[in-house]
């Protein structure tokens, strides 16, 4: 399997998101030094060959909506809920509280 350097960077950062937390496509893009590449981050996660080791289900839209998931949106919701994330109407209810901002 061949993955690009960009994909490798994305997967490395996504592995840092702990259970019960989420990050956004834009935050991942900024963390890897490519702040304008949020859409490309989503594309890389759509091809993620390392799930669940690379927990792409923990990456959501910047407004707290779930966004897409290669395994289906209902599976993304299920995975997040098993980690304690509360979701209503396809949106995380306590978004700011559980947002992993990679500050440390």
Gaussian input, Z-matrix of N, CA and C with variables (Angstrom, degrees):
# hf/3-21g

backbone

0 1
 N
 C     1     B1
 C     2     B2     1     A1
 N     3     B3     2     A2     1     D1
 C     4     B4     3     A3     2     D2
 C     5     B5     4     A4     3     D3
 N     6     B6     5     A5     4     D4
 C     7     B7     6     A6     5     D5
 C     8     B8     7     A7     6     D6
 N     9     B9     8     A8     7     D7
 C    10    B10     9     A9     8     D8
 C    11    B11    10    A10     9     D9
 N    12    B12    11    A11    10    D10
 C    13    B13    12    A12    11    D11
 C    14    B14    13    A13    12    D12
 N    15    B15    14    A14    13    D13
 C    16    B16    15    A15    14    D14
 C    17    B17    16    A16    15    D15
 N    18    B18    17    A17    16    D16
 C    19    B19    18    A18    17    D17
 C    20    B20    19    A19    18    D18
 N    21    B21    20    A20    19    D19
 C    22    B22    21    A21    20    D20
 C    23    B23    22    A22    21    D21
 N    24    B24    23    A23    22    D22
 C    25    B25    24    A24    23    D23
 C    26    B26    25    A25    24    D24
 N    27    B27    26    A26    25    D25
 C    28    B28    27    A27    26    D26
 C    29    B29    28    A28    27    D27
 N    30    B30    29    A29    28    D28
 C    31    B31    30    A30    29    D29
 C    32    B32    31    A31    30    D30
 N    33    B33    32    A32    31    D31
 C    34    B34    33    A33    32    D32
 C    35    B35    34    A34    33    D33
 N    36    B36    35    A35    34    D34
 C    37    B37    36    A36    35    D35
 C    38    B38    37    A37    36    D36
 N    39    B39    38    A38    37    D37
 C    40    B40    39    A39    38    D38
 C    41    B41    40    A40    39    D39
 N    42    B42    41    A41    40    D40
 C    43    B43    42    A42    41    D41
 C    44    B44    43    A43    42    D42
 N    45    B45    44    A44    43    D43
 C    46    B46    45    A45    44    D44
 C    47    B47    46    A46    45    D45
 N    48    B48    47    A47    46    D46
 C    49    B49    48    A48    47    D47
 C    50    B50    49    A49    48    D48
 N    51    B51    50    A50    49    D49
 C    52    B52    51    A51    50    D50
 C    53    B53    52    A52    51    D51
 N    54    B54    53    A53    52    D52
 C    55    B55    54    A54    53    D53
 C    56    B56    55    A55    54    D54
 N    57    B57    56    A56    55    D55
 C    58    B58    57    A57    56    D56
 C    59    B59    58    A58    57    D57
 N    60    B60    59    A59    58    D58
 C    61    B61    60    A60    59    D59
 C    62    B62    61    A61    60    D60
 N    63    B63    62    A62    61    D61
 C    64    B64    63    A63    62    D62
 C    65    B65    64    A64    63    D63
 N    66    B66    65    A65    64    D64
 C    67    B67    66    A66    65    D65
 C    68    B68    67    A67    66    D66
 N    69    B69    68    A68    67    D67
 C    70    B70    69    A69    68    D68
 C    71    B71    70    A70    69    D69
 N    72    B72    71    A71    70    D70
 C    73    B73    72    A72    71    D71
 C    74    B74    73    A73    72    D72
 N    75    B75    74    A74    73    D73
 C    76    B76    75    A75    74    D74
 C    77    B77    76    A76    75    D75
 N    78    B78    77    A77    76    D76
 C    79    B79    78    A78    77    D77
 C    80    B80    79    A79    78    D78
 N    81    B81    80    A80    79    D79
 C    82    B82    81    A81    80    D80
 C    83    B83    82    A82    81    D81
 N    84    B84    83    A83    82    D82
 C    85    B85    84    A84    83    D83
 C    86    B86    85    A85    84    D84
 N    87    B87    86    A86    85    D85
 C    88    B88    87    A87    86    D86
 C    89    B89    88    A88    87    D87
 N    90    B90    89    A89    88    D88
 C    91    B91    90    A90    89    D89
 C    92    B92    91    A91    90    D90
 N    93    B93    92    A92    91    D91
 C    94    B94    93    A93    92    D92
 C    95    B95    94    A94    93    D93
 N    96    B96    95    A95    94    D94
 C    97    B97    96    A96    95    D95
 C    98    B98    97    A97    96    D96
 N    99    B99    98    A98    97    D97
 C   100   B100    99    A99    98    D98
 C   101   B101   100   A100    99    D99
 N   102   B102   101   A101   100   D100
 C   103   B103   102   A102   101   D101
 C   104   B104   103   A103   102   D102
 N   105   B105   104   A104   103   D103
 C   106   B106   105   A105   104   D104
 C   107   B107   106   A106   105   D105
 N   108   B108   107   A107   106   D106
 C   109   B109   108   A108   107   D107
 C   110   B110   109   A109   108   D108
 N   111   B111   110   A110   109   D109
 C   112   B112   111   A111   110   D110
 C   113   B113   112   A112   111   D111
 N   114   B114   113   A113   112   D112
 C   115   B115   114   A114   113   D113
 C   116   B116   115   A115   114   D114
 N   117   B117   116   A116   115   D115
 C   118   B118   117   A117   116   D116
 C   119   B119   118   A118   117   D117
 N   120   B120   119   A119   118   D118
 C   121   B121   120   A120   119   D119
 C   122   B122   121   A121   120   D120
 N   123   B123   122   A122   121   D121
 C   124   B124   123   A123   122   D122
 C   125   B125   124   A124   123   D123
 N   126   B126   125   A125   124   D124
 C   127   B127   126   A126   125   D125
 C   128   B128   127   A127   126   D126
 N   129   B129   128   A128   127   D127
 C   130   B130   129   A129   128   D128
 C   131   B131   130   A130   129   D129
 N   132   B132   131   A131   130   D130
 C   133   B133   132   A132   131   D131
 C   134   B134   133   A133   132   D132
 N   135   B135   134   A134   133   D133
 C   136   B136   135   A135   134   D134
 C   137   B137   136   A136   135   D135
 N   138   B138   137   A137   136   D136
 C   139   B139   138   A138   137   D137
 C   140   B140   139   A139   138   D138
 N   141   B141   140   A140   139   D139
 C   142   B142   141   A141   140   D140
 C   143   B143   142   A142   141   D141
 N   144   B144   143   A143   142   D142
 C   145   B145   144   A144   143   D143
 C   146   B146   145   A145   144   D144
 N   147   B147   146   A146   145   D145
 C   148   B148   147   A147   146   D146
 C   149   B149   148   A148   147   D147
 N   150   B150   149   A149   148   D148
 C   151   B151   150   A150   149   D149
 C   152   B152   151   A151   150   D150
 N   153   B153   152   A152   151   D151
 C   154   B154   153   A153   152   D152
 C   155   B155   154   A154   153   D153
 N   156   B156   155   A155   154   D154
 C   157   B157   156   A156   155   D155
 C   158   B158   157   A157   156   D156
 N   159   B159   158   A158   157   D157
 C   160   B160   159   A159   158   D158
 C   161   B161   160   A160   159   D159
 N   162   B162   161   A161   160   D160
 C   163   B163   162   A162   161   D161
 C   164   B164   163   A163   162   D162
 N   165   B165   164   A164   163   D163
 C   166   B166   165   A165   164   D164
 C   167   B167   166   A166   165   D165
 N   168   B168   167   A167   166   D166
 C   169   B169   168   A168   167   D167
 C   170   B170   169   A169   168   D168
 N   171   B171   170   A170   169   D169
 C   172   B172   171   A171   170   D170
 C   173   B173   172   A172   171   D171
 N   174   B174   173   A173   172   D172
 C   175   B175   174   A174   173   D173
 C   176   B176   175   A175   174   D174
 N   177   B177   176   A176   175   D175
 C   178   B178   177   A177   176   D176
 C   179   B179   178   A178   177   D177
 N   180   B180   179   A179   178   D178
 C   181   B181   180   A180   179   D179
 C   182   B182   181   A181   180   D180
 N   183   B183   182   A182   181   D181
 C   184   B184   183   A183   182   D182
 C   185   B185   184   A184   183   D183
 N   186   B186   185   A185   184   D184
 C   187   B187   186   A186   185   D185
 C   188   B188   187   A187   186   D186
 N   189   B189   188   A188   187   D187
 C   190   B190   189   A189   188   D188
 C   191   B191   190   A190   189   D189
 N   192   B192   191   A191   190   D190
 C   193   B193   192   A192   191   D191
 C   194   B194   193   A193   192   D192
 N   195   B195   194   A194   193   D193
 C   196   B196   195   A195   194   D194
 C   197   B197   196   A196   195   D195
 N   198   B198   197   A197   196   D196
 C   199   B199   198   A198   197   D197
 C   200   B200   199   A199   198   D198
 N   201   B201   200   A200   199   D199
 C   202   B202   201   A201   200   D200
 C   203   B203   202   A202   201   D201
 N   204   B204   203   A203   202   D202
 C   205   B205   204   A204   203   D203
 C   206   B206   205   A205   204   D204
 N   207   B207   206   A206   205   D205
 C   208   B208   207   A207   206   D206
 C   209   B209   208   A208   207   D207
 N   210   B210   209   A209   208   D208
 C   211   B211   210   A210   209   D209
 C   212   B212   211   A211   210   D210
 N   213   B213   212   A212   211   D211
 C   214   B214   213   A213   212   D212
 C   215   B215   214   A214   213   D213
 N   216   B216   215   A215   214   D214
 C   217   B217   216   A216   215   D215
 C   218   B218   217   A217   216   D216
 N   219   B219   218   A218   217   D217
 C   220   B220   219   A219   218   D218
 C   221   B221   220   A220   219   D219
 N   222   B222   221   A221   220   D220
 C   223   B223   222   A222   221   D221
 C   224   B224   223   A223   222   D222
 N   225   B225   224   A224   223   D223
 C   226   B226   225   A225   224   D224
 C   227   B227   226   A226   225   D225
 N   228   B228   227   A227   226   D226
 C   229   B229   228   A228   227   D227
 C   230   B230   229   A229   228   D228
 N   231   B231   230   A230   229   D229
 C   232   B232   231   A231   230   D230
 C   233   B233   232   A232   231   D231
 N   234   B234   233   A233   232   D232
 C   235   B235   234   A234   233   D233
 C   236   B236   235   A235   234   D234
 N   237   B237   236   A236   235   D235
 C   238   B238   237   A237   236   D236
 C   239   B239   238   A238   237   D237
 N   240   B240   239   A239   238   D238
 C   241   B241   240   A240   239   D239
 C   242   B242   241   A241   240   D240
 N   243   B243   242   A242   241   D241
 C   244   B244   243   A243   242   D242
 C   245   B245   244   A244   243   D243
 N   246   B246   245   A245   244   D244
 C   247   B247   246   A246   245   D245
 C   248   B248   247   A247   246   D246
 N   249   B249   248   A248   247   D247
 C   250   B250   249   A249   248   D248
 C   251   B251   250   A250   249   D249
 N   252   B252   251   A251   250   D250
 C   253   B253   252   A252   251   D251
 C   254   B254   253   A253   252   D252
 N   255   B255   254   A254   253   D253
 C   256   B256   255   A255   254   D254
 C   257   B257   256   A256   255   D255
 N   258   B258   257   A257   256   D256
 C   259   B259   258   A258   257   D257
 C   260   B260   259   A259   258   D258
 N   261   B261   260   A260   259   D259
 C   262   B262   261   A261   260   D260
 C   263   B263   262   A262   261   D261
 N   264   B264   263   A263   262   D262
 C   265   B265   264   A264   263   D263
 C   266   B266   265   A265   264   D264
 N   267   B267   266   A266   265   D265
 C   268   B268   267   A267   266   D266
 C   269   B269   268   A268   267   D267
 N   270   B270   269   A269   268   D268
 C   271   B271   270   A270   269   D269
 C   272   B272   271   A271   270   D270
 N   273   B273   272   A272   271   D271
 C   274   B274   273   A273   272   D272
 C   275   B275   274   A274   273   D273
 N   276   B276   275   A275   274   D274
 C   277   B277   276   A276   275   D275
 C   278   B278   277   A277   276   D276
 N   279   B279   278   A278   277   D277
 C   280   B280   279   A279   278   D278
 C   281   B281   280   A280   279   D279
 N   282   B282   281   A281   280   D280
 C   283   B283   282   A282   281   D281
 C   284   B284   283   A283   282   D282
 N   285   B285   284   A284   283   D283
 C   286   B286   285   A285   284   D284
 C   287   B287   286   A286   285   D285
 N   288   B288   287   A287   286   D286
 C   289   B289   288   A288   287   D287
 C   290   B290   289   A289   288   D288
 N   291   B291   290   A290   289   D289
 C   292   B292   291   A291   290   D290
 C   293   B293   292   A292   291   D291
 N   294   B294   293   A293   292   D292
 C   295   B295   294   A294   293   D293
 C   296   B296   295   A295   294   D294
 N   297   B297   296   A296   295   D295
 C   298   B298   297   A297   296   D296
 C   299   B299   298   A298   297   D297
 N   300   B300   299   A299   298   D298
 C   301   B301   300   A300   299   D299
 C   302   B302   301   A301   300   D300
 N   303   B303   302   A302   301   D301
 C   304   B304   303   A303   302   D302
 C   305   B305   304   A304   303   D303
 N   306   B306   305   A305   304   D304
 C   307   B307   306   A306   305   D305
 C   308   B308   307   A307   306   D306
 N   309   B309   308   A308   307   D307
 C   310   B310   309   A309   308   D308
 C   311   B311   310   A310   309   D309

   B1=1.4372
   B2=1.5324
   B3=1.3053
   B4=1.4550
   B5=1.5271
   B6=1.3246
   B7=1.4537
   B8=1.5277
   B9=1.3126
   B10=1.4613
   B11=1.5305
   B12=1.3050
   B13=1.4594
   B14=1.5354
   B15=1.3159
   B16=1.4637
   B17=1.5251
   B18=1.3194
   B19=1.4659
   B20=1.5247
   B21=1.3110
   B22=1.4662
   B23=1.5337
   B24=1.3312
   B25=1.4568
   B26=1.5270
   B27=1.3316
   B28=1.4634
   B29=1.5223
   B30=1.3212
   B31=1.4639
   B32=1.5272
   B33=1.3275
   B34=1.4704
   B35=1.5261
   B36=1.3199
   B37=1.4628
   B38=1.5274
   B39=1.3109
   B40=1.4672
   B41=1.5263
   B42=1.3189
   B43=1.4701
   B44=1.5259
   B45=1.3188
   B46=1.4651
   B47=1.5252
   B48=1.3350
   B49=1.4674
   B50=1.5259
   B51=1.3239
   B52=1.4736
   B53=1.5258
   B54=1.3190
   B55=1.4697
   B56=1.5207
   B57=1.3319
   B58=1.4515
   B59=1.5119
   B60=1.3184
   B61=1.4630
   B62=1.5207
   B63=1.3254
   B64=1.4614
   B65=1.5166
   B66=1.3100
   B67=1.4555
   B68=1.5184
   B69=1.3128
   B70=1.4619
   B71=1.5302
   B72=1.3181
   B73=1.4616
   B74=1.5259
   B75=1.3394
   B76=1.4566
   B77=1.5159
   B78=1.3252
   B79=1.4632
   B80=1.5229
   B81=1.3153
   B82=1.4740
   B83=1.5252
   B84=1.3324
   B85=1.4685
   B86=1.5358
   B87=1.3207
   B88=1.4661
   B89=1.5182
   B90=1.3142
   B91=1.4715
   B92=1.5279
   B93=1.3207
   B94=1.4739
   B95=1.5281
   B96=1.3310
   B97=1.4596
   B98=1.5124
   B99=1.3250
   B100=1.4783
   B101=1.5318
   B102=1.3485
   B103=1.4620
   B104=1.5212
   B105=1.3027
   B106=1.4672
   B107=1.5241
   B108=1.3080
   B109=1.4671
   B110=1.5244
   B111=1.3310
   B112=1.4715
   B113=1.5319
   B114=1.3163
   B115=1.4675
   B116=1.5297
   B117=1.3198
   B118=1.4670
   B119=1.5261
   B120=1.3323
   B121=1.4696
   B122=1.5221
   B123=1.3370
   B124=1.4666
   B125=1.5146
   B126=1.3151
   B127=1.4699
   B128=1.5239
   B129=1.3302
   B130=1.4678
   B131=1.5303
   B132=1.3243
   B133=1.4659
   B134=1.5226
   B135=1.3080
   B136=1.4618
   B137=1.5256
   B138=1.3364
   B139=1.4700
   B140=1.5272
   B141=1.3180
   B142=1.4552
   B143=1.5395
   B144=1.3345
   B145=1.4611
   B146=1.5336
   B147=1.3112
   B148=1.4670
   B149=1.5271
   B150=1.3208
   B151=1.4710
   B152=1.5215
   B153=1.2856
   B154=1.4630
   B155=1.5244
   B156=1.3326
   B157=1.4644
   B158=1.5264
   B159=1.3127
   B160=1.4660
   B161=1.5302
   B162=1.3383
   B163=1.4673
   B164=1.5275
   B165=1.3235
   B166=1.4600
   B167=1.5282
   B168=1.3301
   B169=1.4696
   B170=1.5312
   B171=1.3180
   B172=1.4669
   B173=1.5270
   B174=1.3189
   B175=1.4577
   B176=1.5278
   B177=1.3440
   B178=1.4628
   B179=1.5265
   B180=1.3235
   B181=1.4647
   B182=1.5294
   B183=1.3038
   B184=1.4534
   B185=1.5158
   B186=1.3248
   B187=1.4659
   B188=1.5308
   B189=1.3274
   B190=1.4620
   B191=1.5129
   B192=1.3432
   B193=1.4634
   B194=1.5209
   B195=1.3125
   B196=1.4586
   B197=1.5173
   B198=1.3025
   B199=1.4554
   B200=1.5173
   B201=1.2967
   B202=1.4575
   B203=1.5219
   B204=1.3173
   B205=1.4651
   B206=1.5193
   B207=1.3137
   B208=1.4635
   B209=1.5286
   B210=1.3194
   B211=1.4587
   B212=1.5250
   B213=1.3249
   B214=1.4575
   B215=1.5164
   B216=1.3179
   B217=1.4697
   B218=1.5205
   B219=1.3191
   B220=1.4702
   B221=1.5296
   B222=1.3221
   B223=1.4716
   B224=1.5257
   B225=1.3379
   B226=1.4637
   B227=1.5267
   B228=1.3299
   B229=1.4604
   B230=1.5201
   B231=1.3161
   B232=1.4616
   B233=1.5350
   B234=1.3265
   B235=1.4673
   B236=1.5189
   B237=1.3239
   B238=1.4589
   B239=1.5238
   B240=1.3228
   B241=1.4669
   B242=1.5207
   B243=1.3332
   B244=1.4663
   B245=1.5267
   B246=1.3288
   B247=1.4626
   B248=1.5275
   B249=1.3294
   B250=1.4554
   B251=1.5131
   B252=1.3247
   B253=1.4581
   B254=1.5334
   B255=1.3242
   B256=1.4631
   B257=1.5283
   B258=1.3332
   B259=1.4648
   B260=1.5199
   B261=1.3263
   B262=1.4605
   B263=1.5214
   B264=1.3330
   B265=1.4637
   B266=1.5281
   B267=1.3344
   B268=1.4610
   B269=1.5344
   B270=1.3316
   B271=1.4639
   B272=1.5236
   B273=1.3123
   B274=1.4597
   B275=1.5243
   B276=1.3154
   B277=1.4637
   B278=1.5270
   B279=1.2988
   B280=1.4668
   B281=1.5310
   B282=1.3166
   B283=1.4657
   B284=1.5320
   B285=1.3067
   B286=1.4769
   B287=1.5208
   B288=1.3103
   B289=1.4681
   B290=1.5387
   B291=1.3249
   B292=1.4714
   B293=1.5250
   B294=1.3216
   B295=1.4615
   B296=1.5134
   B297=1.3093
   B298=1.4702
   B299=1.5193
   B300=1.3310
   B301=1.4569
   B302=1.5229
   B303=1.3201
   B304=1.4639
   B305=1.5269
   B306=1.3402
   B307=1.4567
   B308=1.5131
   B309=1.3305
   B310=1.4654
   B311=1.5036
   A1=108.60
   A2=115.62
   A3=121.07
   A4=108.45
   A5=115.38
   A6=119.43
   A7=108.14
   A8=115.87
   A9=120.70
   A10=110.34
   A11=116.01
   A12=121.02
   A13=109.92
   A14=116.71
   A15=121.63
   A16=110.75
   A17=116.89
   A18=121.25
   A19=111.06
   A20=117.04
   A21=121.20
   A22=110.40
   A23=116.76
   A24=120.95
   A25=111.01
   A26=116.45
   A27=121.05
   A28=110.19
   A29=117.54
   A30=121.21
   A31=111.56
   A32=116.81
   A33=121.09
   A34=110.50
   A35=117.35
   A36=121.62
   A37=111.22
   A38=117.80
   A39=121.11
   A40=110.41
   A41=117.95
   A42=121.00
   A43=111.80
   A44=118.07
   A45=122.68
   A46=113.24
   A47=118.30
   A48=121.09
   A49=108.30
   A50=117.22
   A51=119.62
   A52=112.93
   A53=115.66
   A54=121.18
   A55=109.24
   A56=114.75
   A57=119.96
   A58=114.22
   A59=117.24
   A60=122.60
   A61=108.85
   A62=116.20
   A63=121.72
   A64=108.26
   A65=115.44
   A66=122.54
   A67=106.80
   A68=116.92
   A69=120.30
   A70=110.11
   A71=114.39
   A72=119.95
   A73=109.71
   A74=116.41
   A75=120.92
   A76=113.33
   A77=117.16
   A78=120.07
   A79=111.11
   A80=116.06
   A81=119.62
   A82=109.07
   A83=116.08
   A84=120.75
   A85=110.59
   A86=117.02
   A87=120.39
   A88=111.07
   A89=116.50
   A90=120.95
   A91=111.88
   A92=117.33
   A93=119.50
   A94=111.93
   A95=116.64
   A96=120.03
   A97=114.74
   A98=116.92
   A99=121.72
   A100=108.75
   A101=118.05
   A102=121.66
   A103=116.17
   A104=118.08
   A105=120.97
   A106=112.93
   A107=117.54
   A108=120.13
   A109=114.37
   A110=117.50
   A111=120.43
   A112=111.32
   A113=117.49
   A114=120.35
   A115=110.54
   A116=116.65
   A117=120.25
   A118=111.13
   A119=116.79
   A120=120.46
   A121=108.87
   A122=116.55
   A123=120.43
   A124=112.22
   A125=116.63
   A126=120.48
   A127=111.18
   A128=116.69
   A129=119.92
   A130=110.32
   A131=116.85
   A132=119.91
   A133=111.30
   A134=116.98
   A135=120.37
   A136=111.47
   A137=116.15
   A138=121.36
   A139=112.40
   A140=118.08
   A141=123.75
   A142=112.36
   A143=117.22
   A144=119.97
   A145=113.28
   A146=116.45
   A147=120.51
   A148=114.22
   A149=117.84
   A150=120.37
   A151=108.71
   A152=120.21
   A153=128.70
   A154=114.45
   A155=119.06
   A156=120.90
   A157=110.47
   A158=116.42
   A159=122.70
   A160=105.46
   A161=117.57
   A162=121.91
   A163=113.58
   A164=116.24
   A165=120.62
   A166=112.55
   A167=117.68
   A168=119.50
   A169=111.48
   A170=117.63
   A171=121.69
   A172=113.00
   A173=117.25
   A174=121.56
   A175=108.39
   A176=115.15
   A177=121.82
   A178=110.02
   A179=115.34
   A180=120.94
   A181=110.54
   A182=115.86
   A183=121.88
   A184=115.27
   A185=117.54
   A186=120.83
   A187=112.33
   A188=116.86
   A189=121.02
   A190=114.43
   A191=117.81
   A192=119.79
   A193=108.68
   A194=116.04
   A195=119.74
   A196=114.49
   A197=118.36
   A198=119.92
   A199=110.14
   A200=115.98
   A201=121.21
   A202=113.28
   A203=113.24
   A204=120.46
   A205=107.52
   A206=116.62
   A207=121.86
   A208=112.09
   A209=117.47
   A210=122.06
   A211=113.59
   A212=116.84
   A213=121.68
   A214=111.63
   A215=115.83
   A216=120.73
   A217=112.79
   A218=117.26
   A219=118.41
   A220=110.53
   A221=117.42
   A222=119.91
   A223=111.51
   A224=116.57
   A225=120.14
   A226=109.51
   A227=116.39
   A228=120.35
   A229=111.19
   A230=116.56
   A231=121.43
   A232=111.09
   A233=116.65
   A234=120.83
   A235=111.20
   A236=116.92
   A237=120.16
   A238=111.45
   A239=116.38
   A240=119.13
   A241=111.81
   A242=117.60
   A243=119.35
   A244=111.25
   A245=116.71
   A246=121.70
   A247=111.70
   A248=116.85
   A249=120.82
   A250=115.77
   A251=117.62
   A252=121.37
   A253=108.53
   A254=116.13
   A255=121.31
   A256=109.14
   A257=115.25
   A258=121.84
   A259=109.04
   A260=115.71
   A261=121.92
   A262=108.25
   A263=115.53
   A264=121.11
   A265=112.13
   A266=115.99
   A267=123.37
   A268=113.05
   A269=116.37
   A270=121.32
   A271=109.51
   A272=116.32
   A273=121.88
   A274=108.56
   A275=116.64
   A276=120.08
   A277=113.24
   A278=118.53
   A279=122.03
   A280=110.11
   A281=114.82
   A282=122.61
   A283=112.98
   A284=117.61
   A285=120.06
   A286=112.11
   A287=116.68
   A288=121.66
   A289=111.77
   A290=116.76
   A291=118.99
   A292=113.07
   A293=116.60
   A294=120.86
   A295=110.50
   A296=116.57
   A297=122.59
   A298=106.98
   A299=116.71
   A300=120.72
   A301=113.91
   A302=118.21
   A303=122.85
   A304=111.59
   A305=116.14
   A306=119.99
   A307=113.51
   A308=115.74
   A309=117.21
   A310=112.19
   D1=132.33
   D2=179.75
   D3=-112.30
   D4=125.05
   D5=174.60
   D6=-121.26
   D7=150.05
   D8=-178.11
   D9=-76.68
   D10=166.09
   D11=176.49
   D12=-62.16
   D13=-39.01
   D14=177.10
   D15=-59.44
   D16=-50.14
   D17=178.83
   D18=-59.97
   D19=-42.61
   D20=178.76
   D21=-59.76
   D22=-42.49
   D23=178.45
   D24=-63.67
   D25=-43.67
   D26=178.74
   D27=-60.41
   D28=-49.83
   D29=-177.22
   D30=-63.53
   D31=-36.89
   D32=178.89
   D33=-61.49
   D34=-43.31
   D35=-179.12
   D36=-72.17
   D37=-41.82
   D38=-178.42
   D39=-63.21
   D40=-31.29
   D41=177.30
   D42=-62.22
   D43=-19.22
   D44=-177.94
   D45=-82.68
   D46=-10.23
   D47=-177.90
   D48=-79.07
   D49=116.37
   D50=-177.21
   D51=-76.25
   D52=161.83
   D53=175.20
   D54=-56.22
   D55=141.58
   D56=178.94
   D57=83.20
   D58=-1.76
   D59=178.06
   D60=-119.74
   D61=161.38
   D62=174.57
   D63=-135.06
   D64=164.10
   D65=171.47
   D66=-135.58
   D67=173.71
   D68=-179.30
   D69=-111.14
   D70=161.45
   D71=176.54
   D72=-58.02
   D73=-41.27
   D74=179.56
   D75=-65.63
   D76=-39.01
   D77=178.24
   D78=-65.35
   D79=-39.96
   D80=177.92
   D81=-62.31
   D82=-44.81
   D83=179.92
   D84=-58.56
   D85=-44.85
   D86=179.18
   D87=-64.82
   D88=-42.20
   D89=-177.39
   D90=-61.69
   D91=-33.16
   D92=179.73
   D93=-90.68
   D94=6.36
   D95=176.99
   D96=81.82
   D97=18.17
   D98=179.44
   D99=-127.81
   D100=68.05
   D101=-170.35
   D102=-60.27
   D103=-19.52
   D104=-179.47
   D105=-98.55
   D106=16.80
   D107=-173.01
   D108=-115.44
   D109=31.38
   D110=-178.93
   D111=-57.99
   D112=-41.64
   D113=179.77
   D114=-64.33
   D115=-39.98
   D116=178.32
   D117=-66.17
   D118=-33.10
   D119=174.98
   D120=-61.16
   D121=-46.23
   D122=177.71
   D123=-59.05
   D124=-41.31
   D125=178.63
   D126=-64.68
   D127=-40.47
   D128=178.49
   D129=-64.32
   D130=-40.82
   D131=-179.18
   D132=-70.19
   D133=-28.79
   D134=176.66
   D135=-64.63
   D136=-24.90
   D137=180.00
   D138=-101.44
   D139=6.90
   D140=-173.54
   D141=-52.02
   D142=108.45
   D143=179.00
   D144=-86.35
   D145=-1.18
   D146=-173.20
   D147=-109.30
   D148=10.54
   D149=177.98
   D150=-65.96
   D151=142.17
   D152=2.50
   D153=-89.67
   D154=2.29
   D155=177.76
   D156=-57.56
   D157=-39.79
   D158=171.75
   D159=-101.70
   D160=100.58
   D161=-169.92
   D162=-79.69
   D163=73.97
   D164=-176.35
   D165=-64.39
   D166=-17.26
   D167=177.57
   D168=-67.10
   D169=-13.22
   D170=179.86
   D171=-89.59
   D172=7.22
   D173=178.38
   D174=-107.83
   D175=126.63
   D176=-173.68
   D177=-131.54
   D178=175.59
   D179=177.11
   D180=-70.63
   D181=159.50
   D182=-178.11
   D183=-65.05
   D184=-15.79
   D185=179.07
   D186=-99.07
   D187=6.10
   D188=178.88
   D189=92.54
   D190=-5.57
   D191=174.48
   D192=-72.16
   D193=152.95
   D194=-172.83
   D195=-67.95
   D196=-37.28
   D197=-175.77
   D198=77.28
   D199=-168.47
   D200=-176.28
   D201=-82.41
   D202=171.82
   D203=177.78
   D204=-162.57
   D205=129.39
   D206=-178.00
   D207=-58.69
   D208=-31.49
   D209=-179.87
   D210=-86.31
   D211=4.67
   D212=-178.91
   D213=97.85
   D214=142.20
   D215=-176.50
   D216=-62.74
   D217=-34.72
   D218=179.27
   D219=-66.26
   D220=-35.73
   D221=176.15
   D222=-68.36
   D223=-36.86
   D224=177.27
   D225=-61.82
   D226=-45.63
   D227=177.37
   D228=-59.56
   D229=-45.35
   D230=-178.85
   D231=-60.34
   D232=-46.64
   D233=179.72
   D234=-61.47
   D235=-45.56
   D236=-179.78
   D237=-65.28
   D238=-40.64
   D239=179.71
   D240=-64.67
   D241=-36.39
   D242=178.08
   D243=-66.72
   D244=-18.61
   D245=177.65
   D246=-94.99
   D247=4.82
   D248=176.05
   D249=94.15
   D250=7.29
   D251=-179.95
   D252=-82.34
   D253=129.68
   D254=-179.53
   D255=-93.94
   D256=126.90
   D257=-176.00
   D258=-126.67
   D259=131.85
   D260=173.50
   D261=-135.68
   D262=132.74
   D263=179.43
   D264=52.96
   D265=44.30
   D266=176.78
   D267=63.33
   D268=24.16
   D269=-179.40
   D270=-137.08
   D271=142.66
   D272=179.23
   D273=-75.31
   D274=126.13
   D275=-173.86
   D276=-74.97
   D277=-37.80
   D278=-179.22
   D279=-109.07
   D280=48.80
   D281=-170.97
   D282=-53.48
   D283=-53.61
   D284=-177.33
   D285=-62.56
   D286=-32.40
   D287=-177.95
   D288=-69.03
   D289=-36.86
   D290=-175.25
   D291=-103.75
   D292=6.76
   D293=-179.15
   D294=-72.07
   D295=121.48
   D296=176.49
   D297=-87.11
   D298=110.29
   D299=-174.06
   D300=-95.50
   D301=3.01
   D302=179.75
   D303=57.01
   D304=36.47
   D305=-179.04
   D306=-73.63
   D307=-24.51
   D308=-176.17
   D309=-100.43

